[in-house]
């Protein structure tokens, strides 16, 4: 079974995404902030098949974590889906220019998540 990491400070949103992922054949692991997820990436021997990152989080944003991930050669090809309630084109463009493979908006629909997973190659 494939593993997805969800990084979102909204626990209810993460639970909903986790359920959708389960229906799509993924196991998920949830991190409440980007700092925890970044530490886990450095310590884990097995990487997830996909990262789902909320953009707007306190302290370290999902965009910051995306930049960190893309700056490391061992993670450059790790599929990343950005998640946000932000629908403005400049935010989407910024996420994609930093290396996101897909971008979905909240509230998340399972069809959008499935499309984003395919688009990300996860």
DOFI-692532 format. One line per 5 residues: number of its first residue (from 1); for each residue x negated, y, z of N, C-alpha, C. Coordinates in steps of 0.05 Angstrom, whole numbers, always signed. Each point is the difference from the previous one (the first is absolute). Example, Ala and Ser with C-alpha at 12.3 -4.5 7.8 and 13.67 -1.06 7.14 Angstrom:
BEGIN
1 = -264/-114/+156/+18/+24/+0/-18/+24/+0 | +7/+21/-14/-16/+24/+1/+15/+22/+14
END
This chain:
BEGIN
1 = -17/-24/+0/+17/+24/+0/-18/+25/+0 | +8/+19/-16/-16/+25/-1/+6/+17/+24 | -20/+17/+7/+1/+17/+23/+0/+29/-8 | +18/+15/+11/+1/+29/-4/-3/+14/+27 | -16/+21/+0/-2/+17/+24/+16/+25/-4
6 = +17/+6/+19/+16/+24/+0/-11/+19/+20 | -7/+25/-9/-10/+20/+19/+19/+23/+0 | +16/+2/+22/+21/+20/+2/+6/+4/+29 | +2/+26/+8/+6/+6/+28/+29/-3/+6 | +17/-4/-20/+29/-5/+4/+5/-30/+2
11 = +4/-9/+25/+3/-29/+4/+24/-12/-14 | +22/+15/+0/+24/-10/-13/-4/-3/-30 | -13/+19/-12/-6/-2/-29/-18/-24/-5 | -20/-3/+17/-19/-23/-3/+15/-27/+2 | +19/-1/+19/+15/-25/+3/+17/-5/-25
16 = +12/+20/-11/+16/-3/-24/-17/-9/-24 | -23/+12/-3/-19/-8/-22/-9/-28/+5 | -6/-7/+25/-9/-27/+6/+20/-21/-8 | +25/+6/+5/+22/-18/-7/+2/-3/-31 | -2/+22/-14/+0/-1/-29/-23/-16/-11
21 = -24/+4/+12/-23/-15/-8/+3/-29/+4 | +13/-8/+22/+5/-28/+6/+17/-12/-22 | +21/+15/-8/+18/-10/-21/-15/-2/-27 | -22/+15/-3/-16/-1/-24/-23/-19/+1 | -2/-15/+23/-21/-20/+2/-25/+9/+13
26 = +0/+22/+15/-23/+10/+14/+3/-2/+30 | -22/-5/+13/-2/+4/+29/-10/+28/+4 | +7/+13/+22/-10/+27/+4/-11/+4/+28 | -17/+20/+1/-12/+9/+26/+4/+30/+1 | +8/+10/+23/+6/+28/+2/-20/+15/+18
31 = -8/+23/-10/-18/+18/+16/+15/+26/+3 | -1/+11/+25/+14/+25/+5/-15/+25/-10 | -26/-3/-5/-15/+22/-11/-23/-8/-17 | -10/+18/-15/-21/-5/-20/-26/-8/+14 | -5/+11/+23/-25/-6/+14/-1/-30/+7
36 = +22/-10/+11/+1/-29/+7/-4/-17/-25 | +13/+7/-22/-3/-16/-24/-28/+1/-11 | -13/+24/+1/-27/+2/-9/-19/-17/+16 | +3/+0/+26/-16/-17/+18/+4/-29/-7 | +25/-8/-4/+6/-28/-7/-13/-8/-26
41 = +1/+18/-20/-13/-7/-25/-30/-5/+3 | -12/+15/+17/-29/-4/+5/-6/-25/+15 | +19/-9/+17/-6/-23/+17/+10/-27/-11 | +21/+1/-17/+12/-25/-10/-17/-13/-21 | +0/-26/+1/-14/-15/-21/+18/-4/-24
46 = +26/-2/+4/+19/-3/-22/+15/+25/-4 | -1/+11/-24/+14/+24/-7/+28/-6/-8 | +18/+20/+3/+28/-4/-11/-1/+1/-30 | +22/-10/-12/+2/+2/-29/+9/+28/-9 | +12/+15/+19/+9/+27/-7/+3/+16/+26
51 = -6/+26/-2/+4/+19/+22/+23/+18/-8 | +19/+4/+19/+22/+19/-4/-4/+22/+20 | -7/+24/-9/-8/+22/+17/+20/+23/-1 | +10/+7/+24/+17/+24/+2/-19/+24/-3 | +8/+21/-14/-18/+23/-3/-1/+17/+25
56 = +24/+7/+11/+1/+19/+22/+0/-15/+27 | -24/+0/+12/-3/-11/+27/-17/+19/+16 | +3/+0/+26/-16/+18/+17/-30/-8/+0 | -17/+18/+4/-29/-3/+2/-13/-7/-27 | +4/-25/-9/-12/-9/-25/+23/-7/-19
61 = +0/+13/-23/+23/-5/-19/-6/-25/-17 | +21/-9/-13/-3/-22/-19/-19/+7/-23 | +0/+25/-8/-19/+9/-21/-29/-2/+10 | -4/+7/+25/-27/-2/+12/-9/-29/-1 | +18/-18/+8/-7/-29/+0/-5/-10/-29
66 = +16/+10/-18/-3/-8/-28/-28/+9/-10 | -8/+24/+7/-27/+10/-8/-22/-18/+13 | +4/-7/+25/-19/-17/+14/-2/-27/-14 | +23/-12/-7/+0/-26/-13/-14/+1/-27 | +7/+21/-16/-12/+2/-27/-30/+7/+1
71 = -9/+10/+22/-29/+7/+2/-18/-24/+5 | +12/-22/+7/-15/-25/+6/+2/-19/-23 | -23/-8/-11/+0/-18/-24/+16/-26/+5 | -1/-11/+24/+13/-26/+5/+31/+3/+0 | +10/+24/+2/+29/+4/+1/+11/+15/-24
76 = -16/+7/-19/+9/+17/-22/+22/-13/-16 | +0/-26/-2/+21/-13/-16/+24/-9/+17 | +0/+6/+26/+22/-7/+17/+25/+16/-8 | +22/-13/-8/+24/+15/-8/+11/+17/+23 | +6/+25/-6/+11/+18/+20/+26/+13/-11
81 = +21/-2/+16/+25/+13/-6/+4/+22/+20 | +5/+24/-9/+5/+23/+17/+30/+2/+5 | +7/+8/+24/+28/+1/+9/+5/+28/+12 | +20/+13/-8/+6/+27/+11/+28/+8/-6 | +10/+19/+17/+25/+13/-6/-5/+23/-19
86 = -25/+6/-5/-9/+22/-18/+5/-8/-29 | +16/+15/-14/+6/-6/-28/-12/+20/-20 | -15/+19/+11/-12/+20/-18/-22/-12/-17 | +0/+8/-26/-20/-10/-18/-29/+5/+9 | -7/+23/+11/-28/+4/+9/-9/-21/+21
91 = +18/-8/+17/-8/-21/+21/-4/-27/-14 | +18/-6/-18/-2/-26/-15/-26/+0/-16 | -5/+22/-14/-24/+3/-17/-25/-3/+18 | +0/+13/+23/-23/-2/+18/-5/-28/+9 | +21/-14/+8/-3/-28/+9/-11/-18/-23
96 = +11/+4/-24/-10/-16/-22/-28/+7/-8 | -7/+26/+2/-27/+8/-7/-21/-10/+20 | +9/-5/+25/-18/-10/+20/-3/-31/-2 | +16/-12/-17/-4/-29/-5/+24/-17/+8 | +22/+12/+7/+24/-17/+6/+9/-14/-25
101 = +9/-25/+3/+10/-15/-23/+29/+5/-6 | +15/+8/+20/+29/+5/-2/+9/+19/+22 | +23/+12/-4/+11/+20/+19/+30/-5/+2 | +10/-4/+24/+29/-3/+4/+9/+19/+21 | +26/+8/-2/+11/+20/+19/+19/-14/+19
106 = +2/+12/+23/+19/-9/+21/+27/+13/-6 | +21/-13/+6/+2/-28/+10/-7/-19/-22 | -13/-22/+7/-10/-19/-19/+22/-20/-7 | +3/-5/-26/+18/-20/-10/-17/-24/-8 | +10/-24/+4/-15/-24/-5/-9/-1/-30
111 = +17/+9/-18/-7/+0/-28/-25/+18/-5 | +0/+23/+13/-23/+19/-3/-26/-13/+12 | +3/-13/+22/-23/-13/+13/-10/-22/-18 | +17/-16/-11/-8/-22/-18/-14/+12/-25 | +11/+21/-11/-13/+13/-23/-27/+10/+7
116 = -3/+13/+23/-25/+11/+9/-21/-22/+4 | +9/-23/+11/-19/-22/+4/-10/-10/-27 | +18/-2/-19/-9/-9/-27/-19/+20/-12 | +8/+26/+2/-17/+21/-11/-28/+1/+12 | -1/-6/+26/-25/+0/+15/-17/-25/-6
121 = +13/-20/-12/-14/-25/-5/-3/-18/+24 | +19/+4/+19/-1/-16/+25/+17/-25/-3
END
